[in-house]
Amino acid sequence: MTLPDLNSGALAPVADEVEVFDLSVTGNIPAELTGTLIRNGPNPFSGRFAGEDVLSWWPEAAMLHAISFVDGAARIYRNRWLRSANWANLP
């Protein structure tokens, strides 16, 4: 069994906090879909997972991702690291 590469593709850590408005979408978003989807998950400050399997995720810092939908459009994407004691001690 081949393990997924935790540092590439959809599983890759995100290096920076960002805020993007009026996202480009392929396909259609139903106009009735209104609200914000929030995802949380591990995201190391270093920008790379050190281990080779998903157990490497658990001791890492966490990041929240949010996409807001209004009137059939993806209006805002933003992400932020969880404001933990480790985050507060970053240089």
Backbone as CSV, one residue per row, in Angstrom:
resi,resn,N_x,N_y,N_z,CA_x,CA_y,CA_z,C_x,C_y,C_z
1,MET,0.842,-1.185,0.000,0.000,0.000,0.000,0.887,1.248,0.000
2,THR,0.618,2.160,-0.905,1.367,3.401,-0.995,0.716,4.443,-0.098
3,LEU,1.508,5.060,0.758,0.992,6.109,1.636,0.927,7.428,0.878
4,PRO,-0.071,8.272,1.193,-0.146,9.571,0.519,1.009,10.464,0.956
5,ASP,1.435,11.343,0.064,2.458,12.329,0.393,1.770,13.479,1.130
6,LEU,2.039,13.615,2.405,1.377,14.631,3.225,1.805,16.049,2.884
7,ASN,2.855,16.204,2.094,3.386,17.524,1.789,3.104,17.970,0.355
8,SER,2.141,17.317,-0.309,1.793,17.744,-1.664,0.294,17.605,-1.886
9,GLY,-0.193,18.263,-2.897,-1.606,18.178,-3.249,-2.520,18.758,-2.185
10,ALA,-3.712,18.200,-2.105,-4.727,18.703,-1.177,-4.327,18.519,0.284
11,LEU,-3.390,17.611,0.560,-2.960,17.364,1.940,-1.830,18.287,2.395
12,ALA,-1.251,19.039,1.478,-0.068,19.849,1.794,-0.389,20.962,2.784
13,PRO,0.532,21.239,3.694,0.365,22.372,4.598,0.348,23.697,3.828
14,VAL,-0.283,24.667,4.412,-0.348,26.013,3.838,0.658,26.877,4.593
15,ALA,1.467,27.640,3.859,2.566,28.380,4.481,2.149,29.707,5.109
16,ASP,1.100,30.334,4.607,0.746,31.681,5.054,-0.737,31.801,5.364
17,GLU,-1.055,32.762,6.202,-2.442,33.139,6.403,-2.808,34.084,5.262
18,VAL,-3.972,33.860,4.644,-4.397,34.695,3.518,-5.877,35.030,3.634
19,GLU,-6.276,35.998,2.840,-7.677,36.372,2.708,-7.883,36.706,1.236
20,VAL,-8.791,35.977,0.565,-9.032,36.143,-0.863,-10.520,36.389,-1.072
21,PHE,-10.833,37.338,-1.936,-12.227,37.707,-2.178,-12.665,37.300,-3.583
22,ASP,-13.962,37.034,-3.756,-14.575,36.706,-5.041,-13.780,35.645,-5.792
23,LEU,-13.793,34.444,-5.239,-13.030,33.325,-5.792,-13.585,32.858,-7.126
24,SER,-12.700,32.443,-7.989,-13.075,31.844,-9.263,-13.531,30.410,-9.007
25,VAL,-14.629,30.012,-9.644,-15.200,28.686,-9.427,-15.418,28.012,-10.779
26,THR,-15.037,26.755,-10.870,-15.349,25.953,-12.051,-16.664,25.241,-11.781
27,GLY,-17.631,25.424,-12.637,-18.947,24.834,-12.414,-19.888,25.848,-11.791
28,ASN,-20.900,25.351,-11.098,-21.911,26.222,-10.504,-22.083,25.931,-9.024
29,ILE,-22.314,26.984,-8.271,-22.673,26.875,-6.863,-24.150,27.234,-6.777
30,PRO,-24.987,26.394,-6.170,-26.414,26.713,-6.081,-26.639,28.058,-5.384
31,ALA,-27.504,28.873,-5.948,-27.789,30.202,-5.384,-28.324,30.106,-3.965
32,GLU,-28.967,28.972,-3.630,-29.537,28.795,-2.288,-28.472,28.539,-1.225
33,LEU,-27.267,28.200,-1.668,-26.194,27.886,-0.720,-25.627,29.185,-0.160
34,THR,-25.950,29.446,1.082,-25.486,30.653,1.755,-24.964,30.263,3.120
35,GLY,-23.773,30.727,3.444,-23.192,30.422,4.735,-21.695,30.256,4.619
36,THR,-21.088,29.748,5.672,-19.644,29.588,5.732,-19.302,28.161,6.108
37,LEU,-18.408,27.572,5.322,-17.869,26.250,5.612,-16.538,26.454,6.327
38,ILE,-16.384,25.854,7.484,-15.138,25.969,8.247,-14.519,24.592,8.374
39,ARG,-13.242,24.510,8.057,-12.486,23.257,8.180,-11.323,23.507,9.122
40,ASN,-11.080,22.577,10.008,-9.888,22.683,10.855,-9.034,21.444,10.641
41,GLY,-7.740,21.620,10.799,-6.851,20.491,10.629,-5.417,20.867,10.943
42,PRO,-4.541,19.897,10.958,-3.139,20.144,11.282,-2.456,20.928,10.169
43,ASN,-1.533,21.792,10.550,-0.782,22.580,9.580,0.493,23.067,10.262
44,PRO,1.614,22.399,10.050,2.847,22.766,10.758,3.341,24.158,10.388
45,PHE,3.873,24.857,11.386,4.425,26.192,11.157,5.572,26.147,10.155
46,SER,6.298,25.040,10.124,7.454,24.907,9.233,7.048,24.791,7.766
47,GLY,5.772,24.492,7.499,5.314,24.331,6.133,5.470,22.923,5.593
48,ARG,5.976,21.987,6.406,6.131,20.588,5.989,5.873,19.665,7.169
49,PHE,5.167,18.560,6.892,5.032,17.520,7.896,6.336,16.743,7.967
50,ALA,6.790,16.438,9.171,8.068,15.745,9.347,7.949,14.244,9.102
51,GLY,6.812,13.649,9.431,6.664,12.201,9.312,6.105,11.770,7.979
52,GLU,5.910,10.459,7.854,5.444,9.881,6.600,4.002,9.384,6.645
53,ASP,3.329,9.519,7.786,1.961,9.027,7.862,1.096,10.014,8.635
54,VAL,-0.217,9.773,8.639,-1.140,10.721,9.258,-0.925,10.894,10.755
55,LEU,-0.258,9.958,11.409,0.048,10.145,12.829,1.007,11.308,13.034
56,SER,1.704,11.713,11.982,2.579,12.881,12.045,1.777,14.169,12.207
57,TRP,0.487,14.124,11.852,-0.340,15.322,11.925,-0.617,15.763,13.356
58,TRP,-0.808,14.825,14.268,-1.393,15.148,15.570,-0.564,16.078,16.439
59,PRO,0.768,16.007,16.450,1.490,16.950,17.299,1.680,18.329,16.660
60,GLU,1.146,18.541,15.481,1.372,19.787,14.756,0.414,20.886,15.173
61,ALA,0.747,22.097,14.736,-0.144,23.244,14.917,-1.397,23.034,14.068
62,ALA,-2.449,23.747,14.382,-3.701,23.615,13.638,-4.021,24.903,12.895
63,MET,-4.735,24.748,11.768,-5.167,25.906,10.991,-6.653,25.768,10.697
64,LEU,-7.357,26.886,10.744,-8.762,26.950,10.371,-8.856,27.557,8.975
65,HIS,-9.720,26.984,8.142,-9.975,27.481,6.785,-11.465,27.773,6.700
66,ALA,-11.840,28.891,6.087,-13.254,29.237,5.944,-13.533,29.727,4.526
67,ILE,-14.613,29.222,3.937,-15.093,29.700,2.640,-16.535,30.152,2.849
68,SER,-16.823,31.391,2.455,-18.171,31.933,2.607,-18.864,31.998,1.255
69,PHE,-20.111,31.498,1.227,-20.915,31.449,0.013,-22.105,32.389,0.145
70,VAL,-22.361,33.164,-0.918,-23.511,34.064,-0.955,-24.019,34.126,-2.392
71,ASP,-25.318,33.919,-2.585,-25.948,34.068,-3.903,-25.229,33.308,-5.017
72,GLY,-24.837,32.077,-4.756,-24.217,31.261,-5.786,-22.776,31.592,-6.095
73,ALA,-22.115,32.310,-5.194,-20.713,32.671,-5.410,-19.898,32.394,-4.157
74,ALA,-18.628,32.062,-4.367,-17.686,31.904,-3.253,-17.069,33.274,-3.019
75,ARG,-17.531,33.959,-2.000,-17.159,35.364,-1.788,-15.818,35.557,-1.086
76,ILE,-15.546,34.734,-0.067,-14.332,34.953,0.729,-13.739,33.610,1.135
77,TYR,-12.425,33.504,1.012,-11.675,32.405,1.624,-10.672,33.057,2.561
78,ARG,-10.553,32.514,3.761,-9.509,32.974,4.678,-9.054,31.810,5.532
79,ASN,-7.829,31.887,5.977,-7.293,30.847,6.855,-6.487,31.505,7.964
80,ARG,-6.473,30.853,9.113,-5.732,31.364,10.269,-5.222,30.194,11.095
81,TRP,-3.990,30.342,11.601,-3.502,29.345,12.547,-4.268,29.503,13.845
82,LEU,-4.498,28.394,14.515,-5.104,28.425,15.833,-4.175,29.201,16.752
83,ARG,-4.698,30.170,17.448,-3.887,31.044,18.310,-3.555,30.323,19.610
84,SER,-2.589,29.426,19.535,-2.168,28.609,20.671,-0.924,29.209,21.335
85,ALA,-0.470,28.592,22.414,0.759,29.031,23.064,1.941,28.898,22.104
86,ASN,1.986,27.820,21.306,3.058,27.668,20.316,3.029,28.770,19.271
87,TRP,1.849,29.146,18.821,1.726,30.231,17.856,2.224,31.549,18.450
88,ALA,1.879,31.799,19.708,2.284,33.044,20.370,3.802,33.144,20.519
89,ASN,4.489,32.007,20.521,5.952,32.003,20.688,6.725,31.961,19.376
90,LEU,6.023,32.101,18.252,6.731,32.135,16.960,7.611,33.385,16.888
91,PRO,8.760,33.265,16.219,9.626,34.469,16.099,9.010,35.519,15.213
